[in-house]
Amino acid sequence: MLAGRGAPALEAVAGEICAAGGRAVAMVADLTCSEQIERLVEATTAEFGRIDILVNNAATSHLAPLLDFKEKHWDRIFDTNCRGAFLLSRAAARRMIEQGRGKIINITTVGAERGSVGMGVYNASKAALKMLTMCMAAEWAPYGICVNAVGPGLTRTEFSRPLWAHAERAGEYLSAVPKGRVAEPGEIVGAVLFLSYDQSDFITGQSIYVAGGYLAT
């Protein structure tokens, strides 16, 4: 089940999955709205019978210095990046508890561990999500639910284009990356898949950073 605010993008990805022999359904939903989340969970259960894995990948950001940061941007970022992930995780966890197991994977960022200029509020929201990951893991482990996070470094997506497509900004970041380059989207997938597999059942409350060694320096 693919969920988000933009129907064209969701339908395009669903089409790719189906063309490759998979099964996918796209559903437009505002993940900051409890009522729409409940409808999403109901529709997912009706379509697939159960919810085994939830990946919280919805996010928004606004590039600006903290001294100039507007409250409306703060609220939008925390509502989407933290509150939305909590609401959807809680709704899915209730179904997973009935099943006796489940996997929740929150997409955070390497910025949850290190400060940066212009990305302060985004990083703070993802640091909050990292701690929420740990708290959900602690509370839901007795029900067979594993909750972990994957924190990408700068990755070549449309979301992060203002960073990697800006030579000066990208250069400053990459100077601290031992691998010396931006990550490609496919390089983030392995960590998410690993945390989805049964082989990771004894891992919960952890964050895996896919950042080319950024935190090693």
N, C-alpha and C positions, 0 to 999 in steps of 0.2 A: 504494500500500500504506500503510495507516494502522496505526501501531503504538503501543502504550502499555499501561498497566496496567489501565485501566478499560474493560471491554467495552461497557457501555451508551453511553458518550460516543462511542467509536469507531464503533459501529454506527449511531448517529444521524447522524454526519457522513458515513459511507459511504452511508447512505440518501439524504441530501441530494444528494450527488454523482451517484448513479445516477439520481435523479429529474430531475436537470438534464441528463441525457443522457451523463454521463461513466461511467467504469468505476472501481470502487473495491472494495478488499478490506480488511476489518478483521482485525487479528491481535493478540491479547493477548501482550505480551512485556515482560519486565523488562530494560530496556536497560542495566542494570548487570551483567548476567550474560552472560558470553561464549558459553555454550552456547545460550542463547535467542537471542542476536544471530545466531549462525550459522544457527539454524533459520529466523529471520526472513529472512535474506539468501537462503537456499536457497528458501524459499517464494516470495519476491518474484521471483526468477529463473525459477522454475517457472511462475509465473502470468503474468509479463509478458515473459519472454525475456531481459531485460537490466535494468541499473540505470543510468539516465542522470543522475538528479538525486537528491540526498539533502538533506533539510532536517532539521537537528537542532534540534528545538523543545522536547524534553522538559526540564523544569526543576522544581526545588522550592526552597522558601525557608523561612526562619523569622525572624520579626521579633523581635529582642531585642538589648539592648546587649551589646557585646563582653565587658564584665566579667562578665556573667551567662550568657554563651553556653555551652551544654552540648556536650561533645565528640560526643555521638551525633548532634546536629543538624549539626555541622560535617561529620562523616563522610557523612551522608546527602546533604547539599547538594553536596559535592565529588564524591561517587560518581555522582550523577545528572547534575549540570551539566557536569562536566568529564570524568571517567573514562568515563561512558556515551557521551558524544559522541565521544571518542577511539576507543573500541572499535568503535562502529558505523561511524565514518568509515573506520577501517582495513579493516574487513571489506568495506565497499562499494568502497573504493579498489582492493582486489585484483581485483574484478570489472571495475571501470572501466579498470584497466591492460590487462586482456585485450581490452577493447573499443577502447582507444586514446584515450578521452576520457571526461569526466564532470564534473559540477558538484556541489560540496558547499557548502552554505550553513548556517553556524552562527548560531543566534539568541542574541545576547549581550544587552547592555543599555547604555544610556547611562551607567549606574553603573559600567561598566568603566573610565570615564575620570575619574570624579569621586567623591570620598568622600561618604558620607551617614550619618546617625545611624540605628542600628537595622538597617541593611541591609548591614553590613560584610562578613559572610561570603558572602552572596549576591553582592555586588559583586566580592569577591575571586575567587570561583569563575568569574565571567564574564570578569574580567580575564585569568585563566589561560586561559580558552577563546579569548580574543582572541589571545593569544600563540601558543597551539596552532594556531590558524587560520593564522597567519603561517608557522609552522614546517612545517605540512603543505603549505602552498602552495609553499614553497621546495623541499621534497623531491619533491613529486609533479608539479610543472610539467612536467618532461621527459616525463612519461607522458600529457600532454594533459589533466590534471585541474586545474581551477580551484577554489580553496578561498577563500571569502570569508565575511564575517560581516555580519549586519544587527543593529543595536543599537537597539531601540525605547526611547523614553521611556516615561513612565507611560501605560499604555494601558488602556482600559476592558474588561478581561477578568475572568473569575471569579478567575483566579490572582492578580491585583493588587487585588482588591476591598478588602482590608484597608487599602490606601493611598488609592485614589481615593474610597472611600466614607466615609473619615474626614476630616471637614471641616478640622481643624487640620493634619493631615499633608499633605493634598492642597493646602491653601492655601500652606504653606511651599514645596512643590515648584513650584507654578504661578507663584509670585511671581518665579521665575527663568526662566520659559518665555516668550519673546517672543510666541508665538502665544496664550498665556494660557489654554490649555485642555488637557484630557486627550486623547490620541489615540484614535481609534476603530480597531478591529482591521483594517478594510479599508484603512486608510491605511498599514499596514505591508506590505501585500501587494505593492505596486508595486515596492519595492526587491528583494524576494525574486524576483519574476518577472523583473525586469531581469537579475539575476545568473544566472538560469536560461537566458536566451536566448543564441543564438550571437553576438549583437552585443556581448556582454560577454566574449568569449573571451580578450581581452588584459588582463583585469582579474583579478588573483589576489593574495591576501594582504591584502586591504583590508577595512576596516570602514565600512559606511554607517550613519550614525545618523539615525533617523527620530524626531526629538525636539522638533520645533517651535522649533528655534533655541536649545535649552537650553545647548549647548556654545558658542554664539556670544557669550554674556554673561560 
